[in-house]
Amino acid sequence: MILVTGLAADITRMRVDMSDYAESYYFRENDTAAALPAVIGFAVDLGNTAAASSRPGIRLSGNLLLSSLGDFADMLGERFLGGHEASTDLMVSYANDHRHEPT
């Protein structure tokens, strides 16, 4: 639960940082394991799994993560990817834009 909530907070910080410092979007991380565009799909999977939990605290953390990811995807679409696609499509576009295979 702490991991999922912490990841949600990190994604929110990334959204704020990228909004404030737009140039950071254009820097590409070559290390796939450390590149957010390459691994963001794992965060989506984690959020979906946690949101489906029978434990209320874990379910809440999962929904918080999914909400943070949705806000992040909306910001990407509005500011960088020029569209209002579904969040999953925006995540794929984000990975492709940074020359990573989407997860």
C-alpha positions in Angstrom: 0.0 0.0 0.0 2.8 2.4 0.9 4.6 1.6 -2.4 1.5 2.3 -4.5 0.7 5.6 -2.6 4.3 6.7 -2.9 4.3 6.0 -6.7 1.1 8.1 -7.0 2.8 10.9 -5.2 5.9 10.6 -7.5 3.7 10.6 -10.6 2.0 13.8 -9.4 5.4 15.4 -8.7 6.4 14.5 -12.3 3.3 16.1 -13.7 3.9 19.3 -11.7 7.6 19.3 -12.6 6.9 18.7 -16.3 4.3 21.4 -16.3 6.7 23.9 -14.7 9.8 22.9 -16.6 8.4 21.8 -20.0 11.9 21.4 -21.5 12.4 18.3 -19.3 9.9 16.4 -21.5 12.5 16.6 -24.4 15.3 14.9 -22.4 15.5 11.2 -23.3 16.7 8.6 -20.8 18.6 5.9 -22.6 18.4 3.4 -19.7 15.1 1.6 -20.3 14.9 0.5 -16.7 15.1 4.1 -15.5 13.0 5.8 -18.3 9.5 6.7 -17.2 8.1 6.4 -20.7 9.4 2.9 -21.0 8.0 1.6 -17.6 4.9 3.7 -17.1 2.8 0.7 -18.3 3.9 -1.2 -15.2 2.5 1.6 -13.0 -0.8 1.3 -14.8 -0.8 -2.4 -14.3 0.0 -1.9 -10.6 -2.7 0.6 -10.2 -5.3 -1.7 -11.9 -4.3 -4.6 -9.7 -4.4 -2.6 -6.5 -7.7 -1.0 -7.4 -9.2 -4.5 -7.8 -8.0 -5.6 -4.4 -10.5 -6.8 -1.8 -8.7 -4.7 0.9 -10.0 -1.2 1.1 -6.7 0.5 1.8 -5.0 -1.1 -1.2 -8.0 -0.4 -3.4 -7.9 3.3 -2.4 -4.1 3.4 -3.1 -4.7 1.8 -6.5 -7.4 4.3 -7.4 -5.2 7.2 -6.2 -2.4 5.9 -8.5 -4.7 5.5 -11.5 -6.0 9.1 -10.9 -2.4 10.4 -10.8 -1.6 8.5 -14.0 -4.7 9.9 -15.7 -3.8 13.4 -14.7 -0.3 12.9 -16.0 -1.6 11.5 -19.3 -4.0 14.4 -19.7 -1.1 16.9 -19.2 1.0 15.0 -21.7 -1.8 15.1 -24.3 -2.5 18.8 -23.8 1.0 20.0 -23.6 3.2 17.7 -25.7 1.3 15.1 -27.7 -1.3 17.3 -29.3 -4.3 15.2 -28.6 -6.9 14.1 -26.3 -6.6 10.4 -26.7 -7.5 7.8 -24.1 -4.9 7.6 -21.3 -3.6 4.3 -22.4 -3.0 5.6 -26.0 -1.3 8.7 -24.6 1.1 6.5 -22.6 1.9 4.5 -25.7 2.5 7.8 -27.6 4.7 9.0 -24.8 6.9 5.9 -24.9 7.1 6.1 -28.7 7.9 9.8 -28.6 10.9 8.9 -26.5 11.9 5.9 -28.7 11.0 3.3 -26.1 8.8 0.2 -26.5 5.6 0.7 -24.5 5.0 -1.8 -21.6 
